[in-house]
């Protein structure tokens, strides 16, 4: 992975992390102070947004650490599995939060249930992303196993020579 690509990815991750932190702080401020006098009770949705931002932050930090491992050439190790598992967990959490938003929104969509169906489809798509990352984790596991096998064979070959 080139330095330019790593740098660009780190800039994007940094901007996203900063943005999520700012939104999260704003939402928590409104929840704690009660500064918003909306007629619609938005507290459950604000709590869901704060939790969603937390899940996104977990994924962003995990990707940052995976990029660091790629740069160092240590991504094909067992330590990478924790980071990939954290990303999968964050995506599943985001999907569950989205399904919660869908359930909260559903009673207001009785006249047009298509919105609820579309929102449910988006939740399934988010779960699909988690499954894709799970498949990539399996590929990483195979690559780590092959790397260990190659190292053992190299050690045996070195002993013979």
N, C-alpha and C positions, 0 to 999 in steps of 0.2 A: 504494500500500500504506500503510495507516494506521500511525501511530506505535504504537498499542496492539498491532496484529498483529505488527509488527516486534519490539517489545519482548517479547511473549510467545514468539515464535519464537526470539529470542536467549536467553531464559531456558531454554527447552527444549534448545536446542543446547548451551548452557553446562553444563547438568546432565548431558546425555549425554556430552559431552567429558570432564567431570570424572569421571564414573562409569567410562568406558572407561579413563581413565588410571589410576584406582585399581585396577581389575581387572588391568590390564596390569602395573603395578608389583608387585602381589601374585603374579601368575603368574611373573614374571621372578625375584622373590625366591625362590620355591620352587624354580625350575629351577636357579638359581645355587647356593643353599645346600644343596639336597637335603634340605630340612627335612621333607619328607613321605615317610613310609615305607609307602606303599600296597603292597598285594600285587599289584594290577593296575598294569602299567607305563603311567602316564599321561603320560609325557614327550611323545610325539608329539601328543597332544591338547592339552596345554598350549602347545606351540609353535604349533599351529594357532590356538588362542584368542588368543595374543599377536599373531600376524599378522592375524587377523580384526579385532581391536581397532584395529590400525594402519590397516587399510583403512577401517574405520568412521570413524576420526579424520580421514583424508584427505577422506572425503565430507562430514563435519560442517564442517570448516574451509572447504571449497569452497562449501558451501551458505551458510555465514556470509558469505563474501565476495560471493556472488551477491546475498544480501539487502542487503548494503551498497551494491552497484551499483544495485539496484532503488531503494533509498532516495535515492541521488544522481541517479537518472535516467540512468545510463550503462550499463544492462544491454544495450541494443541496440547493442552494439559488438563488435568482434572479440576484445576482451579477455575477454569472457564465455565464449567457446568453450573456453579453457583450463580454466576452472573446471568447465564442464559435462563436458568430456572427462575430467577428474579424477574426477568423480562416476561416470561410466560405467565407468572403469577400476577404481574401488574396488568397484563392484557386481559386475563380472565377477570380480574377485579373490575377493570373498566367496563367489560361486557356486562357483568352483574349490576354495576351501577347504572348502566344504560337501560337495562331491563327494568330497574327500579323506577327510573324516570318515565319509561314507557307505561308502567303500571300506574304511576301518579297521574300521568296525562290522559290515560284511557277514558276515565269517566267523562271528561269534557269533550270527547270525540264520538259521542253516541250517534250524532247525525252523520258523521263522516268517519266511519271506522277504518277507512283506508290509511289514514295517518298512523293509526296504531299498528296496522299491519306493516307499513313501511318502516316504522321505528323498530318493530320486532325483527324485521329483515336486517336492519343495520346492526342490531345486537348480534344476530347470527353471523354477520360478516366480520364483526370484531372477534367473535369466537373462532372464526375461520383463520384469522391472522394468528391467533394463539396456536392453532393446529399447525400452521405453516412453520412457525418458529419451533414447535416441537419436532417436526420432521427435520429441520435444520440441526436441532440438537442431536438427533439420532445420527445424522451425517457427521457431526463433530465427534460423537462417540466412536464411530467407525474410524475416523481419521486418527484419533488418539490411540486407538487399539493398534492400527497399522503402524503408527509412529513408534509405539512401544515394541512391537514385533520387529520392526526394522532395526531398532537400537539393539535389541537382543541378538539378532542375526549378525549385526556389525561387530558386536562384542565377541561372539563366537568365532567369527572370521578373523578378528584381530588375534585371538588366542591361537588359532591354527597357524597363522603366518608368523 
